[in-house]
Amino acid sequence: MSLRNHILIGLPWLFIFLGFLYIYRGPSISPLYGSDTNIIETKSEPLNGPLNKGVCSDNGSWRVGDLKMQTGLKYAQPSTQNGRTDVNSVTNWNAPLVWEGTFDPVVIDAIYKKMDPRVAVVLFAVGKYTRFLKGFLESAEKYFLVGFRVTYYIFTDNKGDVPTIKLGKGRKISVVTIPSVNRWQEVVLGRMKWATITIDKQIRNEADYLYMMDIDSVFHNDFGAESLSPLSAVLHRGYYKNTRRDQFPYERRPKSMAYIPTDEGDYYYTAAVWGGYLEDMYRLVKYCYTQSEEDAKNDIEAVWQEESHLNKYLLYNKPTKVLSPEYLWSDYDKIPADIKVVRISQLVKNYEEVRPNGGH
């Protein structure tokens, strides 16, 4: 048989083999050419690499890596017998409830610094609230996730009022200009709208964790990596002790999307400090925004604006870590015995003077 006939007979079998190979491996895509999706070529780190960073999950979002720390770190030996007995340190869904004395900052900061996450802090300073920027930022540089990469995203209607602050290594400020408003309630509700838009367009590419924080606050003690988790919520200082669930200031009108029946509820959380993985926070922020929009269509506004929607979400989507009121106290209130450390506190102010509609 001639060589030509051998080739003609063998070609069909070659095509069948290549077809099976295509099905098994899938189509190859060269990074040199464009496509309908954004293809990025990445290299995985070796298993024995020198740095245990956080990693991307299958859906592209950041998550905690292994809880490794460097050798030679000196810290107090943990105990199975001694600890806080005056407060509960775990929820009934087995999430940590964080108080001073329930963690070792030396250990947990060392673990998370090895992962080297990027942290976004979303702040709104609209109208006269720009006066609080300097105190917040200077105290945050002293106490908030010191040694971590942090970007403060300042949403303001007057970028000229943003002060120049000396920042630590790996820390920066990004100013986002937004319109002025006539009611303080619009500032509160607008936070969810502008945060949703900016996370989607910008912050998503620049951060692994995101915190929402009120600007009219000052840090007083370390606020560290013990606060990090996929979704961390802070107990409201006014309702964390003996308040029955039917007395929580949830939205009780069934017409609102934030409605919670009187026989349901875990805790009451503040909307002045909350944080988590960027994608988890994006879902929650967007939820608060879209639910507020639905309420507006039905001519109703939740009793405590986004805080009401936040509490509705966290009732049915449990936080992975609950932070005690140490993580947001208030200068208006006396500090009780169970609050061993005030990490951040809201300032006393004249609401009628600083709010656009006189606080009403």
C-alpha positions as CSV (number, residue, x, y, z in Angstrom):
1,M,0.0,0.0,0.0
2,S,1.3,3.4,-0.9
3,L,2.3,6.1,1.6
4,R,-0.6,8.2,0.3
5,N,-3.1,5.5,1.0
6,H,-1.8,5.0,4.6
7,I,-2.2,8.7,5.3
8,L,-5.7,8.8,3.9
9,I,-6.8,5.8,6.0
10,G,-5.2,7.2,9.1
11,L,-6.6,10.8,8.9
12,P,-10.2,9.9,10.1
13,W,-8.7,8.2,13.2
14,L,-6.6,11.2,13.9
15,F,-9.6,13.5,13.8
16,I,-11.6,11.2,16.1
17,F,-8.6,11.2,18.6
18,L,-8.4,15.0,18.5
19,G,-12.1,15.3,19.0
20,F,-12.0,13.2,22.2
21,L,-9.0,15.2,23.4
22,Y,-11.0,18.5,22.9
23,I,-13.9,17.2,24.8
24,Y,-11.7,15.9,27.7
25,R,-9.6,19.0,28.1
26,G,-11.9,21.7,26.8
27,P,-11.0,24.5,24.4
28,S,-7.6,26.2,24.9
29,I,-7.7,30.0,25.0
30,S,-4.6,32.0,24.2
31,P,-4.0,35.0,26.4
32,L,-2.6,36.8,23.4
33,Y,-6.1,37.2,21.8
34,G,-9.3,38.9,23.0
35,S,-12.5,37.2,23.9
36,D,-15.9,37.9,25.3
37,T,-14.6,37.4,28.8
38,N,-11.7,38.9,30.6
39,I,-9.1,36.1,30.7
40,I,-6.2,36.6,33.1
41,E,-3.3,34.3,33.2
42,T,-2.1,33.7,36.8
43,K,0.6,31.6,38.5
44,S,-0.2,29.6,41.6
45,E,2.2,29.8,44.6
46,P,4.1,26.7,45.6
47,L,2.6,24.8,48.5
48,N,5.8,25.5,50.5
49,G,6.0,29.2,49.6
50,P,7.4,31.6,52.1
51,L,4.2,33.6,52.6
52,N,0.8,32.4,53.5
53,K,-1.4,35.0,51.9
54,G,-5.2,35.0,51.6
55,V,-6.4,33.2,48.5
56,C,-9.1,33.6,45.9
57,S,-12.0,31.2,46.0
58,D,-13.5,29.5,43.0
59,N,-15.8,32.5,42.4
60,G,-12.9,35.0,42.5
61,S,-13.6,36.4,46.0
62,W,-10.9,36.6,48.7
63,R,-11.0,34.3,51.6
64,V,-8.7,33.5,54.6
65,G,-5.9,31.1,54.0
66,D,-4.4,28.6,56.5
67,L,-4.0,30.1,60.0
68,K,-0.2,30.0,59.9
69,M,2.2,32.2,61.8
70,Q,6.0,32.6,61.9
71,T,8.2,30.5,64.2
72,G,9.7,32.2,67.2
73,L,6.7,34.4,68.1
74,K,6.4,35.0,71.8
75,Y,2.9,35.0,73.4
76,A,1.0,33.9,76.5
77,Q,0.0,30.3,76.6
78,P,-3.8,29.9,76.0
79,S,-5.9,28.3,78.7
80,T,-8.9,26.0,78.6
81,Q,-9.9,26.9,82.2
82,N,-9.5,30.7,82.5
83,G,-11.3,33.4,80.6
84,R,-14.2,35.8,80.6
85,T,-17.0,34.6,82.8
86,D,-19.1,37.8,83.0
87,V,-20.1,37.7,79.3
88,N,-21.1,35.2,76.6
89,S,-18.3,34.7,74.1
90,V,-20.1,32.5,71.5
91,T,-23.5,32.9,69.7
92,N,-26.1,30.1,69.5
93,W,-25.0,29.5,65.9
94,N,-21.4,29.0,67.2
95,A,-19.9,32.2,65.9
96,P,-17.4,34.0,68.1
97,L,-18.7,36.9,70.2
98,V,-15.6,39.0,70.6
99,W,-14.7,40.8,73.9
100,E,-11.4,42.0,75.4
101,G,-9.9,38.9,77.0
102,T,-11.3,36.4,74.4
103,F,-8.3,36.6,72.0
104,D,-4.6,37.3,71.9
105,P,-3.8,40.2,69.6
106,V,-0.2,39.2,69.3
107,V,-1.3,35.8,67.8
108,I,-4.2,36.9,65.6
109,D,-2.5,40.0,64.2
110,A,0.6,37.9,63.3
111,I,-1.6,35.3,61.5
112,Y,-3.5,37.9,59.4
113,K,-0.5,40.0,58.6
114,K,1.0,36.9,57.0
115,M,-2.0,36.8,54.7
116,D,-1.5,40.5,53.9
117,P,-5.1,41.5,53.1
118,R,-6.1,44.8,51.5
119,V,-8.7,46.6,53.7
120,A,-11.1,49.3,52.5
121,V,-12.8,51.7,55.0
122,V,-15.9,53.5,53.5
123,L,-16.6,56.8,55.2
124,F,-19.2,59.5,54.4
125,A,-18.4,63.1,55.3
126,V,-21.1,65.2,53.8
127,G,-21.9,68.8,54.7
128,K,-20.6,69.8,58.2
129,Y,-19.6,66.2,58.9
130,T,-16.2,66.9,57.2
131,R,-15.1,68.5,60.6
132,F,-14.9,64.9,61.9
133,L,-12.4,63.6,59.3
134,K,-9.2,64.8,61.0
135,G,-10.0,63.2,64.4
136,F,-11.2,59.9,62.8
137,L,-8.2,59.5,60.4
138,E,-5.5,60.5,62.9
139,S,-6.9,58.1,65.6
140,A,-7.4,55.3,63.0
141,E,-3.7,55.6,62.0
142,K,-2.8,55.1,65.6
143,Y,-5.2,52.2,66.4
144,F,-7.0,50.7,63.4
145,L,-5.4,47.6,61.9
146,V,-1.9,49.0,62.4
147,G,0.6,47.4,60.0
148,F,-2.1,46.4,57.5
149,R,-2.7,47.8,54.1
150,V,-5.7,50.2,54.4
151,T,-7.4,52.6,52.0
152,Y,-9.9,55.1,53.4
153,Y,-12.6,55.9,50.8
154,I,-14.0,59.3,51.7
155,F,-17.3,60.1,50.1
156,T,-17.9,63.9,50.4
157,D,-19.6,66.8,48.7
158,N,-16.6,69.1,49.5
159,K,-13.3,67.4,48.7
160,G,-11.5,70.7,49.7
161,D,-12.3,69.9,53.4
162,V,-10.5,66.5,53.3
163,P,-7.4,67.1,55.6
164,T,-3.9,66.1,54.8
165,I,-3.0,63.3,57.2
166,K,0.3,61.5,57.7
167,L,-0.4,57.9,56.8
168,G,1.5,54.8,57.6
169,K,3.2,52.5,55.0
170,G,0.7,50.9,52.7
171,R,-2.1,53.2,53.7
172,K,-3.8,55.8,51.6
173,I,-6.9,58.0,51.1
174,S,-9.2,57.9,48.0
175,V,-11.8,60.7,47.7
176,V,-15.1,60.1,46.0
177,T,-17.2,63.2,45.2
178,I,-21.0,62.9,45.7
179,P,-23.9,65.4,45.6
180,S,-25.1,67.4,48.6
181,V,-28.5,66.5,50.2
182,N,-31.1,68.4,52.2
183,R,-32.1,65.7,54.8
184,W,-29.8,63.6,57.0
185,Q,-32.0,60.6,56.3
186,E,-31.0,61.0,52.6
187,V,-27.3,61.0,53.7
188,V,-27.9,57.7,55.5
189,L,-29.9,56.1,52.6
190,G,-27.5,57.5,50.1
191,R,-24.6,55.7,51.7
192,M,-25.9,52.4,50.4
193,K,-26.4,53.7,46.9
194,W,-23.0,55.3,46.5
195,A,-21.2,52.5,48.3
196,T,-22.9,49.9,46.0
197,I,-21.9,51.9,42.9
198,T,-18.3,52.5,44.0
199,I,-17.7,49.0,45.2
200,D,-18.8,47.7,41.8
201,K,-16.8,50.2,39.8
202,Q,-13.7,50.6,41.8
203,I,-13.2,49.1,45.3
204,R,-13.8,45.6,44.2
205,N,-10.4,45.7,42.3
206,E,-8.6,47.3,45.3
207,A,-9.7,45.5,48.5
208,D,-10.2,42.1,50.1
209,Y,-12.1,43.3,53.2
210,L,-14.4,46.2,53.5
211,Y,-15.7,48.2,56.6
212,M,-18.5,50.6,56.7
213,M,-17.9,53.2,59.5
214,D,-19.5,56.4,60.7
215,I,-17.1,59.4,60.5
216,D,-18.3,61.1,63.7
217,S,-16.2,58.6,65.8
218,V,-12.7,58.4,67.3
219,F,-10.5,55.4,68.0
220,H,-9.2,55.0,71.6
221,N,-7.6,51.6,71.6
222,D,-6.5,48.8,69.3
223,F,-9.0,47.7,66.7
224,G,-7.2,44.8,65.2
225,A,-7.4,41.6,63.1
226,E,-9.7,39.9,65.7
227,S,-12.5,41.9,64.0
228,L,-11.9,40.3,60.6
229,S,-14.3,37.6,59.3
230,P,-16.5,37.0,56.2
231,L,-19.2,39.1,57.9
232,S,-18.7,40.9,61.2
233,A,-21.5,42.8,63.0
234,V,-21.3,45.0,66.1
235,L,-23.8,44.8,69.0
236,H,-25.6,48.1,69.5
237,R,-24.5,49.5,72.9
238,G,-28.1,50.3,73.9
239,Y,-29.6,46.8,73.5
240,Y,-26.9,44.3,74.2
241,K,-27.6,43.3,77.8
242,N,-31.1,42.3,78.9
243,T,-33.4,43.7,76.1
244,R,-36.0,41.2,75.0
245,R,-36.3,40.6,71.3
246,D,-39.8,42.1,71.2
247,Q,-38.3,45.3,72.5
248,F,-35.6,45.7,69.9
249,P,-36.1,48.8,67.7
250,Y,-36.6,46.6,64.6
251,E,-38.9,47.8,61.8
252,R,-42.3,46.5,62.9
253,R,-44.5,47.7,60.1
254,P,-45.3,44.9,57.7
255,K,-45.4,47.3,54.8
256,S,-41.7,47.8,55.0
257,M,-39.1,45.4,53.5
258,A,-37.2,45.6,56.8
259,Y,-40.2,44.2,58.8
260,I,-39.3,41.7,61.5
261,P,-42.1,40.1,63.6
262,T,-42.0,40.7,67.4
263,D,-41.3,37.0,68.2
264,E,-38.1,36.9,66.0
265,G,-34.6,38.3,66.5
266,D,-31.2,37.5,67.8
267,Y,-29.4,40.7,68.6
268,Y,-29.7,44.4,67.6
269,Y,-26.8,45.5,65.5
270,T,-25.5,49.0,64.9
271,A,-25.0,50.3,61.3
272,A,-22.2,52.6,62.4
273,V,-19.5,49.8,62.2
274,W,-19.7,46.6,60.1
275,G,-17.3,44.7,57.9
276,G,-16.3,41.6,56.2
277,Y,-15.1,40.0,52.9
278,L,-15.6,42.5,50.1
279,E,-18.0,40.4,48.2
280,D,-20.1,39.5,51.3
281,M,-20.2,43.2,52.2
282,Y,-21.2,44.1,48.6
283,R,-24.1,41.7,48.8
284,L,-25.2,43.3,52.1
285,V,-24.7,46.9,51.1
286,K,-26.6,46.3,47.8
287,Y,-29.4,44.5,49.8
288,C,-29.8,47.5,52.0
289,Y,-29.9,49.8,49.0
290,T,-32.4,47.8,46.9
291,Q,-34.7,47.2,49.9
292,S,-34.7,50.9,50.7
293,E,-35.6,51.5,47.1
294,E,-38.5,49.1,47.3
295,D,-39.7,50.9,50.5
296,A,-39.5,54.2,48.7
297,K,-41.8,52.8,45.9
298,N,-44.3,51.9,48.6
299,D,-44.0,55.3,50.2
300,I,-42.4,54.1,53.4
301,E,-39.0,54.6,55.0
302,A,-37.7,52.1,57.5
303,V,-37.7,53.4,61.0
304,W,-33.8,53.4,61.3
305,Q,-33.1,53.6,57.5
306,E,-30.3,51.2,56.5
307,E,-29.8,49.9,60.1
308,S,-33.3,48.4,59.9
309,H,-32.5,46.6,56.7
310,L,-29.1,45.6,58.0
311,N,-30.8,43.9,61.0
312,K,-33.3,42.2,58.8
313,Y,-30.5,40.7,56.6
314,L,-28.4,39.6,59.6
315,L,-31.3,37.8,61.2
316,Y,-31.6,35.5,58.3
317,N,-28.0,35.6,57.1
318,K,-26.0,35.1,60.3
319,P,-22.8,37.0,60.8
320,T,-19.7,34.9,61.1
321,K,-18.4,37.0,64.0
322,V,-20.2,39.3,66.4
323,L,-18.2,42.1,67.9
324,S,-19.1,43.4,71.4
325,P,-20.0,47.1,72.0
326,E,-16.3,47.7,72.6
327,Y,-16.2,48.1,68.8
328,L,-18.6,51.0,68.9
329,W,-19.3,52.8,72.1
330,S,-20.7,56.4,72.6
331,D,-19.3,59.3,74.5
332,Y,-22.9,60.0,75.6
333,D,-22.9,56.8,77.7
334,K,-21.2,55.8,80.9
335,I,-18.9,52.8,80.4
336,P,-20.1,49.7,82.3
337,A,-17.9,47.1,84.0
338,D,-18.2,44.5,81.2
339,I,-16.7,46.9,78.7
340,K,-13.1,46.5,79.6
341,V,-11.8,48.5,76.5
342,V,-13.5,51.1,74.3
343,R,-11.9,50.7,70.9
344,I,-13.9,53.3,69.1
345,S,-16.6,55.7,70.3
346,Q,-19.1,58.1,68.7
347,L,-18.6,61.7,69.6
348,V,-21.0,64.0,71.4
349,K,-22.3,66.6,69.0
350,N,-25.2,69.0,68.4
351,Y,-27.3,67.2,65.8
352,E,-29.4,70.3,65.1
353,E,-26.2,72.1,64.1
354,V,-24.4,69.4,62.1
355,R,-27.3,67.7,60.3
356,P,-28.7,69.4,57.1
357,N,-32.3,69.5,58.3
358,G,-31.6,70.2,61.9
359,G,-31.6,66.5,63.0
360,H,-35.4,66.1,62.3
